[in-house]
């Protein structure tokens, strides 16, 4: 079992992380909205990296998992800053970003901020979902509720309802990435399930079209859902990582 360590995040919150020693570049797993570093994909890829002799990093954003903070207080900008702080504090040299769902959006932001990104694997990546998913799908009544009350509860296919805050929406607009080209001059592999009910294949195609890079590919996996955590799905992620690392 990899030891969980902590560091002080940019907002003074304790951020939890786990590292595996190995050859670089370091593989960095960026989890999704309300997900954490104990998820199936994060733990599986850590074990895979250890077998491959690869350096690996997983962590929890503030308000997620065993990091400090309250989930409803957070937003995309906060979580991107958390990710950048952990990466800069725990890695030395090039990194490959692996972003799952919201982590794919975080990876797109980090690609513009970090100096040593050498690859990106997006798993059902969900860039701009606060605007193009939540806000675009709200009724006028829901929009009025979130603006006046500061939050709204949405049903979820997983666990408890999503509490979507006004701050999350407004901050999301400051961090949109699908409005301008994304410069990624390194291998990029995107994997997307055709039965994903949270992130559409249209979103995957938009991201593909916005990435400005010489080696970018999207793989659609028939029958796969948003979790993308079945054994055959995990093999697709491994294959994508091997292509990027090669």
C-alpha positions in Angstrom: 0.0 0.0 0.0 1.5 3.3 -1.1 1.9 5.8 1.8 -0.4 8.8 1.8 1.4 12.1 2.4 0.2 15.7 2.7 1.3 19.1 1.8 -0.1 22.6 2.2 -2.1 23.6 -0.8 -2.3 27.1 -2.3 -5.4 27.9 -0.2 -3.8 26.6 3.0 -5.7 23.3 2.7 -3.9 20.0 3.4 -3.7 18.1 0.1 -3.2 14.3 0.2 -1.0 12.6 -2.4 0.8 9.3 -3.1 3.9 8.8 -5.2 5.6 5.8 -6.7 9.2 5.9 -7.6 10.4 4.9 -11.0 11.7 6.1 -14.3 10.3 9.3 -15.8 8.4 11.0 -17.2 6.1 10.9 -14.1 2.6 9.8 -14.9 0.1 12.1 -13.1 -3.4 10.9 -12.6 -6.1 13.7 -12.4 -9.4 12.4 -11.1 -12.9 13.6 -11.9 -15.6 15.7 -10.3 -16.3 14.3 -6.8 -13.9 11.4 -7.5 -10.6 10.7 -5.6 -7.3 9.0 -5.8 -8.7 5.7 -4.4 -10.8 5.2 -7.6 -10.4 2.1 -9.7 -8.5 3.9 -12.5 -6.1 5.7 -10.2 -5.2 2.6 -8.2 -5.0 0.3 -11.2 -2.7 2.7 -13.1 -0.5 3.1 -10.0 0.0 -0.7 -9.8 0.6 -0.8 -13.6 3.2 2.0 -13.3 5.0 0.1 -10.5 5.2 -3.1 -12.7 6.5 -1.0 -15.6 9.0 0.7 -13.4 7.4 4.1 -14.0 7.1 7.1 -11.7 3.5 7.8 -10.7 1.6 10.5 -8.8 -2.0 10.5 -7.6 -3.7 13.0 -5.3 -6.9 14.5 -4.0 -8.0 18.0 -4.8 -9.3 20.1 -1.9 -12.7 18.9 -0.8 -12.1 15.5 -2.4 -11.1 12.2 -0.8 -8.8 12.6 2.2 -7.7 16.1 1.4 -8.9 19.0 3.6 -11.6 21.4 2.6 -15.3 21.3 1.7 -16.3 20.1 -1.8 -19.0 22.7 -2.2 -16.5 25.5 -1.5 -14.4 24.5 -4.5 -14.3 25.3 -8.2 -12.3 24.4 -11.3 -9.8 27.2 -10.7 -9.1 26.0 -7.1 -8.7 22.4 -8.2 -6.4 23.3 -11.1 -4.2 25.3 -8.7 -4.2 22.3 -6.3 -3.1 20.0 -9.0 -0.3 22.4 -10.1 0.9 22.8 -6.5 1.1 19.0 -5.9 2.8 18.4 -9.3 5.4 21.1 -8.8 6.1 20.0 -5.2 6.5 16.3 -5.9 7.9 15.9 -9.4 11.2 16.9 -11.0 11.2 16.8 -14.7 8.7 15.8 -17.5 5.2 14.6 -16.7 2.5 12.8 -18.6 -1.0 14.0 -17.6 -3.8 11.4 -17.4 -7.1 13.2 -16.9 -10.4 11.4 -16.2 -13.6 13.4 -16.8 -13.1 16.7 -15.0 -9.4 15.7 -14.8 -9.3 16.1 -18.5 -10.3 19.7 -18.2 -7.8 20.2 -15.4 -5.1 18.7 -17.7 -6.0 21.1 -20.5 -5.4 24.0 -18.0 -2.2 22.5 -16.7 -0.9 22.0 -20.2 -0.9 25.8 -20.5 0.8 26.4 -17.1 3.4 23.6 -16.6 6.8 23.7 -18.4 7.5 20.0 -18.7 4.3 18.3 -20.0 5.3 15.7 -22.6 2.0 13.8 -23.1 -1.7 13.8 -22.3 -4.2 10.9 -22.0 -7.8 12.0 -21.7 -10.4 9.5 -20.4 -13.9 10.6 -21.1 -12.4 14.1 -20.8 -15.0 16.8 -19.8 -13.7 20.2 -20.6 -16.0 23.2 -20.0 -18.7 21.0 -18.5 -19.9 23.6 -16.0 -20.9 25.9 -18.9 -21.7 23.5 -21.8 -23.2 20.8 -19.5 -24.6 22.3 -16.3 -25.5 25.8 -17.4 -26.6 25.0 -20.9 -28.9 22.3 -19.6 -30.5 24.4 -16.9 -34.0 25.7 -17.2 -34.7 29.4 -16.6 -36.0 28.5 -13.2 -32.8 26.5 -12.3 -30.6 29.4 -13.5 -32.6 31.8 -11.4 -32.3 29.5 -8.4 -28.5 29.1 -8.6 -28.0 32.8 -9.1 -30.3 33.8 -6.2 -29.7 31.0 -3.8 -26.1 30.4 -4.6 -26.5 26.7 -5.3 -28.7 24.0 -6.7 -28.9 20.2 -6.1 -28.9 18.0 -9.2 -29.6 14.2 -9.3 -26.6 12.0 -10.0 -26.1 8.5 -11.3 -23.5 8.1 -8.5 -24.0 8.4 -4.8 -25.4 11.7 -3.5 -26.9 14.5 -5.6 -24.5 17.0 -7.1 -24.5 20.4 -5.4 -23.7 22.9 -8.1 -22.8 26.4 -6.8 -22.9 29.8 -8.4 -19.2 30.1 -7.7 -18.5 26.8 -9.7 -20.4 28.2 -12.7 -18.8 31.7 -12.6 -15.3 30.4 -12.0 -15.8 27.8 -14.8 -16.3 30.7 -17.3 -12.9 32.0 -16.3 -11.3 28.7 -17.2 -12.9 27.6 -20.4 -10.6 25.8 -22.8 -12.8 24.9 -25.8 -13.0 28.5 -27.1 -9.4 28.8 -28.4 -6.9 26.3 -29.8 -5.0 24.1 -27.2 -1.3 23.9 -28.0 -0.2 20.4 -27.2 3.1 19.6 -29.2 3.4 16.1 -27.9 1.5 12.8 -28.1 -2.2 13.0 -27.1 -4.6 10.1 -26.8 -8.3 10.5 -26.0 -10.5 7.5 -25.1 -14.3 7.8 -25.0 -17.1 5.3 -24.5 -20.0 5.4 -26.9 -22.5 4.7 -24.0 -21.2 7.5 -21.8 -24.2 9.4 -20.5 -22.2 12.1 -18.7 -19.8 13.1 -21.5 -21.0 12.9 -25.1 -18.9 11.8 -28.0 -19.5 15.3 -29.4 -17.5 16.7 -26.5 -14.7 14.3 -27.3 -14.8 15.5 -31.0 -14.7 19.1 -29.9 -11.7 18.5 -27.8 -10.0 16.7 -30.6 -10.7 19.6 -33.0 -9.4 22.2 -30.5 -6.1 20.4 -29.8 -3.3 21.9 -31.9 -0.7 19.1 -32.0 1.1 16.8 -34.5 0.1 13.5 -32.8 -3.5 13.5 -31.5 -5.9 10.6 -31.7 -9.4 9.8 -30.4 -10.5 6.2 -29.8 -14.2 5.6 -29.4 -14.9 2.4 -27.5 -18.2 0.8 -28.3 -20.4 0.0 -25.3 -18.2 1.7 -22.7 -19.7 4.0 -20.2 -18.4 7.0 -18.3 -16.6 5.1 -15.5 -14.4 3.4 -18.1 -13.2 1.1 -15.4 -14.0 -2.4 -16.7 -10.9 -4.6 -17.3 -11.0 -4.1 -21.0 -11.4 -0.3 -20.6 -8.3 -0.3 -18.3 -6.3 -2.1 -21.0 -7.3 0.7 -23.4 -5.9 3.2 -21.0 -2.7 1.2 -20.6 -2.3 1.0 -24.4 -2.9 4.8 -24.7 -0.2 5.4 -22.1 2.3 3.1 -23.8 1.8 5.0 -27.0 2.3 8.4 -25.3 5.4 7.1 -23.3 7.0 5.6 -26.4 
